[in-house]
Every structure is written in structure tokens, then in C-alpha cells.
Amino acid sequence: MQKAIDKERKHCLERLKVYGALRLLSLNMGRKNHEWQLRQVQLISQYSRGKIRSATKNIDYLISELKKHLGAEISDNKLLKLPILQEMEQYQAEEYQGEIDFLSKQRKIWCVPKNDYLKIFSKLENIAVGYYIAPRHAYLQTTYAPHDGLKNYLGFVTPETSLFESMAAQFNYLSRITEEYKTSSNKAHVKEIVAARRSCIFLSLGFVEAFINGVSEITVYERARSLLKKDLALLMEVRESDASKVKFVSFRDKLLQYPRIAATLDFPPFTESNCKEFGIIVEKGKEYRDAIAHPNSMGLIKLEKSIPSLVVNPKFINLIDCSFDDVVSTVDAAISLVLKIDKITHNWIHQFITPRNDQGVFPDEVFD
């Protein structure tokens, strides 16, 4: 008899654990809920057989309703083995046991591919507002903050939107210090401005490349089966004859070919000849990026009548001579080109990025 009761008690506790896992993964496990669950564990350990059955029935009902609300289509066994769940449980336990400083209001953030989270919950709109506007390659940014005054949060992040925000923030910083230091003779101020200019250039090119790679990912997610083999290989940067071997695609070729494939066109929609921004990004922007990413002061040696002469390396010139106007043209071109490509392909990023305002900087709304 006692073995049968213990078996039912164990089953009840397992169901309670499943319910807690669903609450935690859907960001509904605050301190009060956590304490309630701990009390249930203590009570169930003391319950009679009748109360155990009643508790199990109640927990099964709660699980059923929560699964319907969230569209939980994963098995209970797989749910309890999810790595993100185990990390969240460990973090929660450490916080409540005082191993994480409560006063620091520390947050813990996890990034999970949207497609992976959809395997857990099909009704993400009941967890995160604006779920549908997030692209297929987005990551869910799950923030668990079990502290007073902080809220759990589930948002979306992509490499391109993250780099856009960094570019915008760095450009605003550059604009501010350029104005503040315009009469300064302090060498540190001058070098600070130069560093900020380089950073803006680098971030703007990174933003464009992240976006065009995103175009590739979304296209593969949505149309992998219908794509020509050569186009699929191009998008995935592998050899057409052997997908296990990498075949890198140049930055320029990505900008030429990925929009063509995504928009199902016969020819590249944007080139140097029909799009000014394309030329700026591929030519001027790339010159600066290469100078920063692959700095080299070694000049070119020419022989004239057996006499060697040194020609200054253009990469070195670009590295030391990066003007504010060059930064402005590259940043603006990056945004304009991305918006043009977005409009004819997957039409999503325009909701998250915006050009500079009338004051020449990026508005605060960009960082919301």
C-alpha cells in the first residue's frame, strides 16, 4: 500500500515540476509563484492518498489550460530536458538562495532561435507582443528578472538590428564629441574623434552585411525546396557539388545576388550603375573597412630603371584619413541600401530602423 502511495506522490511532484517549467519558460514564474510551488512540494510530501489524487487532478488541469494558452506542443519529457530551462532553474535557485546579490537587480538574458522557441510554444503572441513581425532568423531575447521593480521580458533581436542600434549610438556619440571638441587642441580629443569615425564605418558595413546575410537565411527558411541548386548553394556559402564544403561569397556578390534570389528576379536589382548607395557601400565603405580590418603600412615597391621607389599604401591613407563627411555618407548609404533591398525582398526591417532626423542624429525612438 505504501509503495503505491509513494508512486502516486512521485507522479504528483513530477506534474508539479512540468507546471513550473511551463510557467518559467513563459516568463510567469515570479517570486510568489516560486514560493507557492515550494509550499506545494512540502504539502504533497505530507498528503494522504486522497489529497495527493486531488492535487494531481488540479495540477493536470492547470497544465492543460496553460498548454492551450501557450500552444505547448512539446512532450513533458523533452520539456524538462531543455538546456534553457535548466539554466533558468539554476539561476532562479541561486537568486532566491541569496547567491546572486538581490540589491544589484541583476538580470539574466538568454537568446534562443525563434524557430527553436516555436518548437516549445506555437502561440508566442500570448507571451510576446509583436511576435509576428520578427523575421524567421530572429532570436528570442528572454530576460528573467525575478526582482522587485523589474519585469520578465521576451523580445526579439537579430544581428542586423543590433548592429544598426550600435551604429546609431556611435554616430550620435561622434556627432556630440565633434561639436564639443571642435575648438580643442587636446590630442586625446582628436584621437577620440578618429576612433569614433572608424567605429561608425565599421559598424555601418557590419550592419549591411548582417542584413544581407539575414536575407539569405530567411530565403533559405522559406524556399529551400524550390530554389535552384546553384542559388541555394550560393545562399548557404557551400559548393554546389558538395554542400559539406564551404565556398565563401564576397560582400559585393552577396549584395548583387542575394536580393536577386530572394525577389525571384533574373538579374541583380541593384548595382553600382543604378544605385548610388550600392556604389558607396561596395567601393568607399569597403575601402575603409579593409583599411581597418586589414591595416598595413607596407607600401608598394616599383622598379624604375632598376631603382626601387615606394608608393604609399592606399589602405594606410584610408586608415588615417577618415573624415566626418565620409562617415555620414557611408552611414546614410548603409541605411538607404538596406531599406531598398528590404522593400523588394522580405519587407520587415523598415519597422526597426530609421534614417537620421532633421538635427542630423538618430532619434531616441531608435533605441526603444
One Martini backbone bead per residue (centre of mass of N, CA, C, O) as a GRO file, in nm:
protein
  368
    1MET     BB    1   0.059   0.061  -0.023
    2GLN     BB    2   0.296   0.264   0.015
    3LYS     BB    3   0.411   0.236  -0.272
    4ALA     BB    4   0.161   0.349  -0.415
    5ILE     BB    5   0.166   0.626  -0.280
    6ASP     BB    6   0.456   0.707  -0.364
    7LYS     BB    7   0.397   0.696  -0.669
    8GLU     BB    8   0.179   0.920  -0.669
    9ARG     BB    9   0.357   1.138  -0.544
   10LYS     BB   10   0.570   1.145  -0.766
   11HIS     BB   11   0.375   1.219  -0.994
   12CYS     BB   12   0.280   1.488  -0.874
   13LEU     BB   13   0.564   1.623  -0.869
   14GLU     BB   14   0.610   1.603  -1.176
   15ARG     BB   15   0.369   1.781  -1.256
   16LEU     BB   16   0.469   2.030  -1.102
   17LYS     BB   17   0.727   2.062  -1.272
   18VAL     BB   18   0.589   2.115  -1.541
   19TYR     BB   19   0.438   2.367  -1.454
   20GLY     BB   20   0.694   2.531  -1.377
   21ALA     BB   21   0.825   2.522  -1.656
   22LEU     BB   22   0.605   2.676  -1.809
   23ARG     BB   23   0.621   2.934  -1.636
   24LEU     BB   24   0.922   2.997  -1.683
   25LEU     BB   25   0.930   2.999  -2.004
   26SER     BB   26   0.677   3.224  -1.994
   27LEU     BB   27   0.743   3.436  -1.766
   28ASN     BB   28   0.554   3.331  -1.480
   29MET     BB   29   0.802   3.315  -1.250
   30GLY     BB   30   0.787   3.438  -0.963
   31ARG     BB   31   0.824   3.454  -0.634
   32LYS     BB   32   0.536   3.364  -0.555
   33ASN     BB   33   0.528   3.111  -0.737
   34HIS     BB   34   0.776   2.978  -0.619
   35GLU     BB   35   0.670   2.957  -0.327
   36TRP     BB   36   0.420   2.791  -0.394
   37GLN     BB   37   0.573   2.545  -0.505
   38LEU     BB   38   0.728   2.479  -0.244
   39ARG     BB   39   0.475   2.430  -0.072
   40GLN     BB   40   0.363   2.194  -0.240
   41VAL     BB   41   0.591   2.000  -0.185
   42GLN     BB   42   0.547   1.985   0.122
   43LEU     BB   43   0.247   1.894   0.117
   44ILE     BB   44   0.269   1.638  -0.061
   45SER     BB   45   0.464   1.489   0.142
   46GLN     BB   46   0.190   1.479   0.356
   47TYR     BB   47  -0.018   1.348   0.202
   48SER     BB   48  -0.272   1.180   0.128
   49ARG     BB   49  -0.407   0.998  -0.117
   50GLY     BB   50  -0.649   1.183  -0.171
   51LYS     BB   51  -0.487   1.453  -0.192
   52ILE     BB   52  -0.301   1.370  -0.418
   53ARG     BB   53  -0.520   1.330  -0.632
   54SER     BB   54  -0.633   1.615  -0.617
   55ALA     BB   55  -0.367   1.763  -0.689
   56THR     BB   56  -0.321   1.628  -0.962
   57LYS     BB   57  -0.580   1.724  -1.096
   58ASN     BB   58  -0.521   2.029  -1.066
   59ILE     BB   59  -0.248   2.032  -1.219
   60ASP     BB   60  -0.351   1.916  -1.487
   61TYR     BB   61  -0.534   2.156  -1.543
   62LEU     BB   62  -0.319   2.377  -1.546
   63ILE     BB   63  -0.154   2.255  -1.776
   64SER     BB   64  -0.373   2.246  -1.993
   65GLU     BB   65  -0.434   2.553  -2.000
   66LEU     BB   66  -0.141   2.651  -2.056
   67LYS     BB   67  -0.097   2.494  -2.320
   68LYS     BB   68  -0.323   2.631  -2.477
   69HIS     BB   69  -0.219   2.925  -2.446
   70LEU     BB   70   0.084   2.844  -2.570
   71GLY     BB   71   0.115   2.594  -2.756
   72ALA     BB   72   0.218   2.324  -2.630
   73GLU     BB   73   0.407   2.063  -2.829
   74ILE     BB   74   0.574   1.940  -2.612
   75SER     BB   75   0.700   1.716  -2.430
   76ASP     BB   76   0.759   1.669  -2.103
   77ASN     BB   77   1.036   1.537  -2.127
   78LYS     BB   78   1.166   1.754  -2.317
   79LEU     BB   79   1.108   2.000  -2.147
   80LEU     BB   80   1.291   1.910  -1.892
   81LYS     BB   81   1.563   1.899  -2.101
   82LEU     BB   82   1.602   2.184  -2.148
   83PRO     BB   83   1.866   2.393  -2.128
   84ILE     BB   84   1.719   2.664  -2.064
   85LEU     BB   85   1.568   2.557  -1.816
   86GLN     BB   86   1.813   2.477  -1.645
   87GLU     BB   87   1.932   2.763  -1.632
   88MET     BB   88   1.685   2.907  -1.504
   89GLU     BB   89   1.669   2.734  -1.248
   90GLN     BB   90   1.951   2.798  -1.141
   91TYR     BB   91   1.920   3.104  -1.125
   92GLN     BB   92   1.675   3.109  -0.937
   93ALA     BB   93   1.801   2.955  -0.701
   94GLU     BB   94   2.037   3.154  -0.651
   95GLU     BB   95   1.868   3.405  -0.595
   96TYR     BB   96   1.688   3.288  -0.353
   97GLN     BB   97   1.965   3.201  -0.188
   98GLY     BB   98   2.172   3.462  -0.225
   99GLU     BB   99   2.399   3.425  -0.461
  100ILE     BB  100   2.248   3.675  -0.568
  101ASP     BB  101   2.238   4.001  -0.571
  102PHE     BB  102   1.955   4.172  -0.509
  103LEU     BB  103   2.051   4.480  -0.529
  104SER     BB  104   2.164   4.460  -0.833
  105LYS     BB  105   1.946   4.372  -1.034
  106GLN     BB  106   1.998   4.120  -1.190
  107ARG     BB  107   2.018   3.991  -1.512
  108LYS     BB  108   1.896   3.732  -1.735
  109ILE     BB  109   2.010   3.631  -2.065
  110TRP     BB  110   1.852   3.476  -2.346
  111CYS     BB  111   1.924   3.322  -2.670
  112VAL     BB  112   1.668   3.206  -2.897
  113PRO     BB  113   1.564   3.065  -3.155
  114LYS     BB  114   1.261   3.101  -3.285
  115ASN     BB  115   1.225   2.810  -3.396
  116ASP     BB  116   1.280   2.675  -3.119
  117TYR     BB  117   1.046   2.811  -2.959
  118LEU     BB  118   0.819   2.694  -3.148
  119LYS     BB  119   0.863   2.401  -3.031
  120ILE     BB  120   0.725   2.489  -2.760
  121PHE     BB  121   0.562   2.757  -2.873
  122SER     BB  122   0.297   2.854  -3.095
  123LYS     BB  123   0.187   3.108  -2.894
  124LEU     BB  124   0.375   3.379  -2.872
  125GLU     BB  125   0.162   3.612  -2.853
  126ASN     BB  126   0.112   3.533  -2.533
  127ILE     BB  127   0.411   3.658  -2.461
  128ALA     BB  128   0.470   3.840  -2.728
  129VAL     BB  129   0.465   4.135  -2.859
  130GLY     BB  130   0.517   4.122  -3.204
  131TYR     BB  131   0.595   3.839  -3.313
  132TYR     BB  132   0.524   3.851  -3.631
  133ILE     BB  133   0.759   4.071  -3.709
  134ALA     BB  134   0.957   3.859  -3.673
  135PRO     BB  135   1.191   3.701  -3.816
  136ARG     BB  136   1.305   3.382  -3.876
  137HIS     BB  137   1.616   3.463  -3.766
  138ALA     BB  138   1.541   3.525  -3.495
  139TYR     BB  139   1.581   3.608  -3.156
  140LEU     BB  140   1.502   3.527  -2.840
  141GLN     BB  141   1.490   3.758  -2.568
  142THR     BB  142   1.539   3.631  -2.251
  143THR     BB  143   1.425   3.787  -1.946
  144TYR     BB  144   1.519   3.715  -1.614
  145ALA     BB  145   1.354   3.912  -1.337
  146PRO     BB  146   1.317   3.838  -0.985
  147HIS     BB  147   1.260   4.150  -0.912
  148ASP     BB  148   1.195   4.428  -0.781
  149GLY     BB  149   1.091   4.642  -1.051
  150LEU     BB  150   1.108   4.397  -1.246
  151LYS     BB  151   1.071   4.246  -1.569
  152ASN     BB  152   0.983   4.024  -1.763
  153TYR     BB  153   1.124   3.933  -2.097
  154LEU     BB  154   1.018   3.922  -2.454
  155GLY     BB  155   1.217   3.945  -2.732
  156PHE     BB  156   1.387   4.073  -3.029
  157VAL     BB  157   1.680   3.963  -3.221
  158THR     BB  158   1.926   4.081  -3.453
  159PRO     BB  159   2.215   4.151  -3.598
  160GLU     BB  160   2.116   4.407  -3.758
  161THR     BB  161   1.967   4.561  -3.529
  162SER     BB  162   2.205   4.570  -3.335
  163LEU     BB  163   2.405   4.721  -3.529
  164PHE     BB  164   2.231   4.966  -3.579
  165GLU     BB  165   2.226   5.071  -3.287
  166SER     BB  166   2.532   5.100  -3.263
  167MET     BB  167   2.568   5.296  -3.495
  168ALA     BB  168   2.378   5.517  -3.388
  169ALA     BB  169   2.519   5.562  -3.116
  170GLN     BB  170   2.801   5.631  -3.236
  171PHE     BB  171   2.708   5.871  -3.409
  172ASN     BB  172   2.601   6.046  -3.179
  173TYR     BB  173   2.869   6.060  -3.032
  174LEU     BB  174   3.032   6.187  -3.262
  175SER     BB  175   2.863   6.445  -3.288
  176ARG     BB  176   2.912   6.548  -3.001
  177ILE     BB  177   3.232   6.555  -2.993
  178THR     BB  178   3.270   6.731  -3.244
  179GLU     BB  179   3.143   6.980  -3.108
  180GLU     BB  180   3.301   6.989  -2.836
  181TYR     BB  181   3.609   6.964  -2.993
  182LYS     BB  182   3.647   7.192  -3.222
  183THR     BB  183   3.855   7.376  -3.017
  184SER     BB  184   4.044   7.151  -2.955
  185SER     BB  185   4.403   7.055  -2.871
  186ASN     BB  186   4.355   6.780  -2.773
  187LYS     BB  187   4.476   6.474  -2.861
  188ALA     BB  188   4.264   6.292  -2.731
  189HIS     BB  189   4.022   6.413  -2.881
  190VAL     BB  190   4.110   6.351  -3.167
  191LYS     BB  191   4.134   6.037  -3.127
  192GLU     BB  192   3.841   5.996  -3.045
  193ILE     BB  193   3.720   6.079  -3.316
  194VAL     BB  194   3.866   5.876  -3.496
  195ALA     BB  195   3.757   5.623  -3.353
  196ALA     BB  196   3.455   5.685  -3.407
  197ARG     BB  197   3.471   5.682  -3.714
  198ARG     BB  198   3.566   5.393  -3.749
  199SER     BB  199   3.331   5.261  -3.600
  200CYS     BB  200   3.105   5.354  -3.792
  201ILE     BB  201   3.207   5.218  -4.045
  202PHE     BB  202   3.215   4.929  -3.937
  203LEU     BB  203   2.912   4.914  -3.849
  204SER     BB  204   2.779   4.976  -4.124
  205LEU     BB  205   2.897   4.724  -4.270
  206GLY     BB  206   2.791   4.516  -4.068
  207PHE     BB  207   2.493   4.580  -4.107
  208VAL     BB  208   2.474   4.503  -4.406
  209GLU     BB  209   2.582   4.212  -4.385
  210ALA     BB  210   2.372   4.111  -4.183
  211PHE     BB  211   2.130   4.164  -4.363
  212ILE     BB  212   2.211   3.992  -4.615
  213ASN     BB  213   2.225   3.731  -4.449
  214GLY     BB  214   1.926   3.742  -4.368
  215VAL     BB  215   1.811   3.710  -4.648
  216SER     BB  216   1.924   3.428  -4.681
  217GLU     BB  217   1.789   3.285  -4.440
  218ILE     BB  218   1.493   3.339  -4.511
  219THR     BB  219   1.499   3.206  -4.791
  220VAL     BB  220   1.574   2.926  -4.691
  221TYR     BB  221   1.340   2.880  -4.497
  222GLU     BB  222   1.106   2.932  -4.727
  223ARG     BB  223   1.274   2.803  -5.022
  224ALA     BB  224   1.465   2.551  -5.040
  225ARG     BB  225   1.297   2.349  -5.233
  226SER     BB  226   1.267   2.574  -5.488
  227LEU     BB  227   1.553   2.613  -5.535
  228LEU     BB  228   1.819   2.639  -5.691
  229LYS     BB  229   2.107   2.483  -5.637
  230LYS     BB  230   2.298   2.729  -5.689
  231ASP     BB  231   2.143   2.928  -5.502
  232LEU     BB  232   2.157   2.769  -5.239
  233ALA     BB  233   2.467   2.759  -5.229
  234LEU     BB  234   2.507   3.065  -5.222
  235LEU     BB  235   2.346   3.122  -4.956
  236MET     BB  236   2.526   2.892  -4.788
  237GLU     BB  237   2.825   2.879  -4.869
  238VAL     BB  238   2.856   2.639  -5.087
  239ARG     BB  239   2.901   2.375  -5.274
  240GLU     BB  240   2.720   2.239  -5.525
  241SER     BB  241   2.871   1.947  -5.519
  242ASP     BB  242   2.941   2.014  -5.190
  243ALA     BB  243   2.785   2.102  -4.890
  244SER     BB  244   3.042   2.043  -4.692
  245LYS     BB  245   3.171   2.282  -4.853
  246VAL     BB  246   3.313   2.580  -4.845
  247LYS     BB  247   3.194   2.898  -5.018
  248PHE     BB  248   3.272   3.200  -5.031
  249VAL     BB  249   3.114   3.520  -5.035
  250SER     BB  250   3.121   3.815  -5.137
  251PHE     BB  251   2.998   4.114  -5.057
  252ARG     BB  252   2.912   4.200  -5.342
  253ASP     BB  253   2.768   3.933  -5.428
  254LYS     BB  254   2.553   3.946  -5.214
  255LEU     BB  255   2.426   4.220  -5.311
  256LEU     BB  256   2.356   4.104  -5.591
  257GLN     BB  257   2.222   3.801  -5.540
  258TYR     BB  258   2.026   3.785  -5.294
  259PRO     BB  259   1.798   3.972  -5.401
  260ARG     BB  260   1.743   3.811  -5.657
  261ILE     BB  261   1.654   3.548  -5.519
  262ALA     BB  262   1.438   3.661  -5.320
  263ALA     BB  263   1.281   3.817  -5.578
  264THR     BB  264   1.282   3.647  -5.837
  265LEU     BB  265   1.519   3.725  -6.041
  266ASP     BB  266   1.736   3.752  -6.321
  267PHE     BB  267   1.861   4.017  -6.198
  268PRO     BB  268   2.023   4.243  -6.040
  269PRO     BB  269   1.871   4.522  -5.885
  270PHE     BB  270   2.164   4.611  -5.770
  271THR     BB  271   2.411   4.855  -5.866
  272GLU     BB  272   2.642   5.087  -5.946
  273SER     BB  273   2.464   5.204  -6.198
  274ASN     BB  274   2.159   5.220  -6.022
  275CYS     BB  275   2.313   5.264  -5.722
  276LYS     BB  276   2.465   5.473  -5.516
  277GLU     BB  277   2.479   5.313  -5.246
  278PHE     BB  278   2.622   5.068  -5.354
  279GLY     BB  279   2.886   5.212  -5.429
  280ILE     BB  280   2.961   5.318  -5.149
  281ILE     BB  281   2.971   5.048  -4.998
  282VAL     BB  282   3.160   4.882  -5.190
  283GLU     BB  283   3.382   5.101  -5.213
  284LYS     BB  284   3.426   5.309  -4.983
  285GLY     BB  285   3.352   5.131  -4.744
  286LYS     BB  286   3.550   4.895  -4.807
  287GLU     BB  287   3.808   5.055  -4.785
  288TYR     BB  288   3.779   5.112  -4.480
  289ARG     BB  289   3.741   4.828  -4.378
  290ASP     BB  290   4.010   4.714  -4.483
  291ALA     BB  291   4.190   4.917  -4.330
  292ILE     BB  292   4.089   4.818  -4.045
  293ALA     BB  293   4.100   4.498  -4.074
  294HIS     BB  294   4.381   4.539  -4.279
  295PRO     BB  295   4.637   4.670  -4.170
  296ASN     BB  296   4.889   4.855  -4.379
  297SER     BB  297   5.214   5.021  -4.435
  298MET     BB  298   5.295   4.877  -4.677
  299GLY     BB  299   5.423   4.947  -4.965
  300LEU     BB  300   5.475   4.993  -5.299
  301ILE     BB  301   5.708   4.847  -5.519
  302LYS     BB  302   5.900   5.014  -5.765
  303LEU     BB  303   6.063   4.980  -6.082
  304GLU     BB  304   6.303   5.227  -6.209
  305LYS     BB  305   6.572   5.154  -6.352
  306SER     BB  306   6.642   4.968  -6.090
  307ILE     BB  307   6.480   5.172  -5.904
  308PRO     BB  308   6.344   5.192  -5.607
  309SER     BB  309   5.999   5.273  -5.520
  310LEU     BB  310   5.762   5.426  -5.297
  311VAL     BB  311   5.421   5.352  -5.249
  312VAL     BB  312   5.158   5.441  -5.094
  313ASN     BB  313   4.928   5.287  -4.907
  314PRO     BB  314   4.588   5.318  -4.927
  315LYS     BB  315   4.515   5.193  -4.654
  316PHE     BB  316   4.669   5.400  -4.482
  317ILE     BB  317   4.512   5.648  -4.570
  318ASN     BB  318   4.229   5.548  -4.480
  319LEU     BB  319   4.304   5.511  -4.179
  320ILE     BB  320   4.395   5.832  -4.128
  321ASP     BB  321   4.158   5.942  -4.353
  322CYS     BB  322   3.862   5.994  -4.179
  323SER     BB  323   3.588   6.160  -4.238
  324PHE     BB  324   3.283   6.280  -4.154
  325ASP     BB  325   3.161   6.271  -4.439
  326ASP     BB  326   3.222   5.972  -4.484
  327VAL     BB  327   3.046   5.871  -4.257
  328VAL     BB  328   2.776   5.986  -4.349
  329SER     BB  329   2.762   5.847  -4.629
  330THR     BB  330   2.782   5.554  -4.522
  331VAL     BB  331   2.544   5.547  -4.325
  332ASP     BB  332   2.323   5.640  -4.525
  333ALA     BB  333   2.373   5.418  -4.737
  334ALA     BB  334   2.313   5.176  -4.560
  335ILE     BB  335   2.018   5.240  -4.503
  336SER     BB  336   1.913   5.276  -4.794
  337LEU     BB  337   1.993   4.997  -4.905
  338VAL     BB  338   1.839   4.822  -4.705
  339LEU     BB  339   1.554   4.936  -4.771
  340LYS     BB  340   1.554   4.856  -5.069
  341ILE     BB  341   1.588   4.552  -5.030
  342ASP     BB  342   1.354   4.503  -4.834
  343LYS     BB  343   1.116   4.590  -5.022
  344ILE     BB  344   1.180   4.334  -5.238
  345THR     BB  345   1.166   4.110  -5.017
  346HIS     BB  346   1.064   4.098  -4.672
  347ASN     BB  347   0.955   4.353  -4.533
  348TRP     BB  348   1.072   4.442  -4.203
  349ILE     BB  349   1.307   4.655  -4.112
  350HIS     BB  350   1.149   4.931  -4.129
  351GLN     BB  351   1.037   4.896  -3.822
  352PHE     BB  352   1.357   4.937  -3.687
  353ILE     BB  353   1.449   5.164  -3.886
  354THR     BB  354   1.616   5.494  -3.924
  355PRO     BB  355   1.693   5.780  -4.014
  356ARG     BB  356   1.800   6.072  -3.979
  357ASN     BB  357   1.731   6.367  -3.859
  358ASP     BB  358   1.720   6.715  -3.872
  359GLN     BB  359   1.979   6.711  -3.663
  360GLY     BB  360   2.166   6.453  -3.765
  361VAL     BB  361   2.034   6.229  -3.586
  362PHE     BB  362   1.929   5.980  -3.379
  363PRO     BB  363   1.656   5.890  -3.237
  364ASP     BB  364   1.539   5.750  -2.945
  365GLU     BB  365   1.344   5.537  -3.082
  366VAL     BB  366   1.568   5.344  -3.188
  367PHE     BB  367   1.620   5.228  -2.869
  368ASP     BB  368   1.339   5.075  -2.788
   0.00000   0.00000   0.00000
